[in-house]
Amino acid sequence: MGQLSPVGGFDPGWVPESLWGDRWWVLANAAAAACVWGCARWWWIRRARAMLLDRSVVALVPAAGFDPSLEEIERHAARLARVPAVVGWAPERAVGVRIRLSSEEGRLSYRVEGPGRAAALLRLRSYPDVDVVDPGVRHEVSRIRFDGVPPLGSDDHDGDEDE
């Protein structure tokens, strides 16, 4: 049997109150937390996209007799490993460093691409026989093709950003 209201009629409001009582705030807090998480995720993705659009490219062109020592190679690798620390609090996918090796007219070109905030670190000279060149305009590097091998389809690789 239901409860009677002070007026003498049936009060159906006692059912939700008896089930939830004073615990309605649990549902309200869960909904608020989901909204806050969704807004933070949206902001984080927009920040990552903005940082990926603001990338810095540096080309390192070695001299003809370039032969680095193991210490120089380790120093250069340690410098590239410090890029996330220089950038600071940012999405992980936006602080990655991409290294592209290419050859133009028999001359090796070593391009380093990283976040715009780490441009000064990327432009530091790591090797004494290497010229640091600012390529200025970003251009696409032609893809390497192998004879007798069919090209990859769009579903053959995961998350390749070179396309």
TORKOL-4160 file (C-alpha; in steps of 0.2 Angstrom, whole numbers, padded with zeros to 4 digits, m for minus):
163
<pt num="1" X="0000" Y="0000" Z="0000"/>
<pt num="2" X="0006" Y="0018" Z="m0004"/>
<pt num="3" X="0009" Y="0032" Z="0008"/>
<pt num="4" X="m0004" Y="0045" Z="0011"/>
<pt num="5" X="0000" Y="0063" Z="0007"/>
<pt num="6" X="m0004" Y="0077" Z="0020"/>
<pt num="7" X="m0019" Y="0081" Z="0010"/>
<pt num="8" X="m0026" Y="0063" Z="0011"/>
<pt num="9" X="m0022" Y="0057" Z="m0007"/>
<pt num="10" X="m0010" Y="0045" Z="m0013"/>
<pt num="11" X="0008" Y="0051" Z="m0015"/>
<pt num="12" X="0018" Y="0042" Z="m0029"/>
<pt num="13" X="0034" Y="0052" Z="m0025"/>
<pt num="14" X="0039" Y="0041" Z="m0011"/>
<pt num="15" X="0044" Y="0027" Z="m0023"/>
<pt num="16" X="0059" Y="0036" Z="m0030"/>
<pt num="17" X="0063" Y="0043" Z="m0013"/>
<pt num="18" X="0063" Y="0026" Z="m0005"/>
<pt num="19" X="0074" Y="0019" Z="m0019"/>
<pt num="20" X="0087" Y="0033" Z="m0019"/>
<pt num="21" X="0084" Y="0042" Z="m0004"/>
<pt num="22" X="0097" Y="0055" Z="m0001"/>
<pt num="23" X="0109" Y="0046" Z="m0014"/>
<pt num="24" X="0103" Y="0055" Z="m0029"/>
<pt num="25" X="0119" Y="0065" Z="m0029"/>
<pt num="26" X="0128" Y="0049" Z="m0034"/>
<pt num="27" X="0120" Y="0050" Z="m0051"/>
<pt num="28" X="0122" Y="0068" Z="m0053"/>
<pt num="29" X="0140" Y="0068" Z="m0049"/>
<pt num="30" X="0143" Y="0053" Z="m0061"/>
<pt num="31" X="0135" Y="0064" Z="m0075"/>
<pt num="32" X="0145" Y="0079" Z="m0070"/>
<pt num="33" X="0161" Y="0069" Z="m0070"/>
<pt num="34" X="0157" Y="0062" Z="m0087"/>
<pt num="35" X="0154" Y="0079" Z="m0094"/>
<pt num="36" X="0170" Y="0086" Z="m0087"/>
<pt num="37" X="0180" Y="0071" Z="m0094"/>
<pt num="38" X="0172" Y="0073" Z="m0111"/>
<pt num="39" X="0176" Y="0092" Z="m0111"/>
<pt num="40" X="0194" Y="0088" Z="m0106"/>
<pt num="41" X="0196" Y="0075" Z="m0119"/>
<pt num="42" X="0190" Y="0086" Z="m0132"/>
<pt num="43" X="0202" Y="0100" Z="m0127"/>
<pt num="44" X="0217" Y="0088" Z="m0126"/>
<pt num="45" X="0213" Y="0082" Z="m0144"/>
<pt num="46" X="0211" Y="0099" Z="m0151"/>
<pt num="47" X="0228" Y="0104" Z="m0142"/>
<pt num="48" X="0236" Y="0089" Z="m0151"/>
<pt num="49" X="0230" Y="0093" Z="m0168"/>
<pt num="50" X="0236" Y="0111" Z="m0166"/>
<pt num="51" X="0253" Y="0106" Z="m0160"/>
<pt num="52" X="0254" Y="0094" Z="m0175"/>
<pt num="53" X="0251" Y="0108" Z="m0187"/>
<pt num="54" X="0265" Y="0118" Z="m0179"/>
<pt num="55" X="0280" Y="0107" Z="m0182"/>
<pt num="56" X="0298" Y="0112" Z="m0185"/>
<pt num="57" X="0309" Y="0104" Z="m0198"/>
<pt num="58" X="0328" Y="0105" Z="m0199"/>
<pt num="59" X="0339" Y="0097" Z="m0212"/>
<pt num="60" X="0356" Y="0091" Z="m0207"/>
<pt num="61" X="0368" Y="0089" Z="m0222"/>
<pt num="62" X="0384" Y="0080" Z="m0218"/>
<pt num="63" X="0401" Y="0084" Z="m0226"/>
<pt num="64" X="0408" Y="0071" Z="m0238"/>
<pt num="65" X="0420" Y="0064" Z="m0225"/>
<pt num="66" X="0407" Y="0063" Z="m0211"/>
<pt num="67" X="0412" Y="0049" Z="m0199"/>
<pt num="68" X="0404" Y="0052" Z="m0182"/>
<pt num="69" X="0411" Y="0044" Z="m0166"/>
<pt num="70" X="0400" Y="0033" Z="m0155"/>
<pt num="71" X="0400" Y="0047" Z="m0142"/>
<pt num="72" X="0393" Y="0060" Z="m0155"/>
<pt num="73" X="0380" Y="0048" Z="m0160"/>
<pt num="74" X="0375" Y="0046" Z="m0141"/>
<pt num="75" X="0375" Y="0064" Z="m0138"/>
<pt num="76" X="0364" Y="0067" Z="m0153"/>
<pt num="77" X="0351" Y="0054" Z="m0148"/>
<pt num="78" X="0351" Y="0061" Z="m0130"/>
<pt num="79" X="0347" Y="0078" Z="m0137"/>
<pt num="80" X="0332" Y="0071" Z="m0147"/>
<pt num="81" X="0326" Y="0061" Z="m0132"/>
<pt num="82" X="0325" Y="0078" Z="m0122"/>
<pt num="83" X="0312" Y="0085" Z="m0134"/>
<pt num="84" X="0297" Y="0079" Z="m0124"/>
<pt num="85" X="0304" Y="0088" Z="m0108"/>
<pt num="86" X="0307" Y="0104" Z="m0118"/>
<pt num="87" X="0290" Y="0104" Z="m0125"/>
<pt num="88" X="0282" Y="0102" Z="m0108"/>
<pt num="89" X="0264" Y="0096" Z="m0104"/>
<pt num="90" X="0257" Y="0091" Z="m0120"/>
<pt num="91" X="0249" Y="0076" Z="m0129"/>
<pt num="92" X="0261" Y="0062" Z="m0132"/>
<pt num="93" X="0257" Y="0060" Z="m0150"/>
<pt num="94" X="0261" Y="0078" Z="m0153"/>
<pt num="95" X="0279" Y="0078" Z="m0145"/>
<pt num="96" X="0286" Y="0064" Z="m0156"/>
<pt num="97" X="0302" Y="0067" Z="m0166"/>
<pt num="98" X="0302" Y="0060" Z="m0184"/>
<pt num="99" X="0318" Y="0057" Z="m0193"/>
<pt num="100" X="0319" Y="0056" Z="m0212"/>
<pt num="101" X="0334" Y="0051" Z="m0222"/>
<pt num="102" X="0335" Y="0055" Z="m0240"/>
<pt num="103" X="0347" Y="0057" Z="m0254"/>
<pt num="104" X="0348" Y="0070" Z="m0267"/>
<pt num="105" X="0361" Y="0069" Z="m0281"/>
<pt num="106" X="0371" Y="0057" Z="m0270"/>
<pt num="107" X="0371" Y="0069" Z="m0255"/>
<pt num="108" X="0363" Y="0062" Z="m0239"/>
<pt num="109" X="0350" Y="0073" Z="m0231"/>
<pt num="110" X="0345" Y="0069" Z="m0213"/>
<pt num="111" X="0328" Y="0078" Z="m0209"/>
<pt num="112" X="0322" Y="0080" Z="m0191"/>
<pt num="113" X="0304" Y="0085" Z="m0188"/>
<pt num="114" X="0298" Y="0089" Z="m0171"/>
<pt num="115" X="0286" Y="0101" Z="m0161"/>
<pt num="116" X="0288" Y="0119" Z="m0164"/>
<pt num="117" X="0292" Y="0123" Z="m0146"/>
<pt num="118" X="0308" Y="0112" Z="m0148"/>
<pt num="119" X="0314" Y="0121" Z="m0163"/>
<pt num="120" X="0329" Y="0128" Z="m0155"/>
<pt num="121" X="0334" Y="0111" Z="m0148"/>
<pt num="122" X="0332" Y="0103" Z="m0165"/>
<pt num="123" X="0343" Y="0117" Z="m0173"/>
<pt num="124" X="0358" Y="0114" Z="m0162"/>
<pt num="125" X="0373" Y="0107" Z="m0170"/>
<pt num="126" X="0377" Y="0089" Z="m0164"/>
<pt num="127" X="0391" Y="0085" Z="m0176"/>
<pt num="128" X="0406" Y="0096" Z="m0181"/>
<pt num="129" X="0405" Y="0090" Z="m0200"/>
<pt num="130" X="0386" Y="0093" Z="m0202"/>
<pt num="131" X="0378" Y="0109" Z="m0209"/>
<pt num="132" X="0361" Y="0113" Z="m0201"/>
<pt num="133" X="0349" Y="0119" Z="m0215"/>
<pt num="134" X="0332" Y="0126" Z="m0213"/>
<pt num="135" X="0322" Y="0119" Z="m0227"/>
<pt num="136" X="0310" Y="0133" Z="m0226"/>
<pt num="137" X="0295" Y="0126" Z="m0235"/>
<pt num="138" X="0289" Y="0109" Z="m0230"/>
<pt num="139" X="0289" Y="0097" Z="m0245"/>
<pt num="140" X="0284" Y="0079" Z="m0246"/>
<pt num="141" X="0298" Y="0067" Z="m0248"/>
<pt num="142" X="0294" Y="0055" Z="m0262"/>
<pt num="143" X="0290" Y="0037" Z="m0257"/>
<pt num="144" X="0302" Y="0023" Z="m0259"/>
<pt num="145" X="0295" Y="0010" Z="m0272"/>
<pt num="146" X="0302" Y="m0008" Z="m0273"/>
<pt num="147" X="0301" Y="m0018" Z="m0289"/>
<pt num="148" X="0290" Y="m0033" Z="m0289"/>
<pt num="149" X="0281" Y="m0028" Z="m0272"/>
<pt num="150" X="0263" Y="m0022" Z="m0273"/>
<pt num="151" X="0260" Y="m0006" Z="m0264"/>
<pt num="152" X="0251" Y="m0006" Z="m0247"/>
<pt num="153" X="0233" Y="m0004" Z="m0246"/>
<pt num="154" X="0225" Y="0008" Z="m0234"/>
<pt num="155" X="0220" Y="m0006" Z="m0222"/>
<pt num="156" X="0238" Y="m0014" Z="m0222"/>
<pt num="157" X="0246" Y="m0003" Z="m0210"/>
<pt num="158" X="0240" Y="0006" Z="m0194"/>
<pt num="159" X="0241" Y="0025" Z="m0191"/>
<pt num="160" X="0254" Y="0029" Z="m0205"/>
<pt num="161" X="0254" Y="0048" Z="m0204"/>
<pt num="162" X="0264" Y="0050" Z="m0220"/>
<pt num="163" X="0249" Y="0049" Z="m0232"/>
